[in-house]
Amino acid sequence: MVQTRQVTLLGYWLTIIVAMALKIIPWSTPVLYLTPDWVLLVLIYWAFATPETTSVGKAWFVGLLVDVLTGQLLGQYALAYTVSIYLSVKQHKRIRQFPLIQQSLFVCLILLVAHILVFWVERINDQAVPLQSWLPVLTGGIVWPLVLLVIRKIRFFLSLCVAIRL
């Protein structure tokens, strides 16, 4: 049990840090409109895989970190991530039974909710939201199978490392 918890915590924070690094990479403008919200995709994965350890509080904390890293209004991503992870944890048993295509569609729906919340806050602050800003919702659904596969491999590798060490 302790071994599994160590692997889960290590994998959780390792993947969150990598996703945050991907979030703050200075992409060119055309690529920027296509990059999905890596942090939210990783949070959704952990909400599906280990809902008992993935909480709304962790999503709020990670959202605040993303707000600070990206220089956005404090609480903007925290709100979006909190609502998204609540929906993910609430539906995790059902979604885990779905085929990968349906999971991708559900992930698109969660990403859409998060983007609506982020853009709603930006519109309240009179910031313009270009039409291309909605593309990460689609690309997030497209890359979801890749995110799922990569994080599963990371979890497997970490569990092997912990098992060999003991």
Secondary structure as UniProt FT lines:
FT   HELIX           2..24
FT   HELIX           29..32
FT   TURN            33..34
FT   HELIX           38..49
FT   TURN            51..53
FT   HELIX           56..70
FT   TURN            74..75
FT   HELIX           76..90
FT   HELIX           92..97
FT   HELIX           100..124
FT   TURN            125..126
FT   HELIX           131..134
FT   HELIX           135..165
//
